[in-house]
Amino acid sequence: MRFFREEEEPGISLVSMTDVVFLLLIFFMVATQFVNTTRQLDIKLPQAKGAKGEQTKRRNYRIEITKDKRIFLNGKRVSLTELDLILQADRNITNKSALIRADRSLPYGFVIKVMGLLKAHGVEDIGIAVVPTP
């Protein structure tokens, strides 16, 4: 008597491949949480002929002012009084600099008020971000 054994067809085990795909998915989901993205506000900068594309000098303070006069210091919302207190607390730091990104529809006097506050607290290097003209 002859017995025939039925052979299985060769193939790829989908169970282990599914495990690997899920592990990769979890890895990338967790890894994206550690990516440092700098969030910038939606501010329309004015244009200037002598402007350079990107500032390479490192700034101590990054001040952003929206068109409704909200002030953000290094990404954190502050009032004008809070900005004054923060600058006063940093009075012992020398060689301070600031970059102001202000919306072009802001009144000129409000930006000058912020610049005067910076100057009063010893910030000598004050820059204003603009968009280069085409």
ABEGO torsion letter per residue (X at the ends): XBBBBBBBBBBBBAAAAAAAAAAAAAAAAAAAAABBBBBBBBBBBBBBAABBABBABBBABBBBBBAAGBBBBGGBBBBAAAAAAAAAAAAABBGBBBBBBBBAABBAAAAAAAAAAAAAAGBABBBBBBBBBX
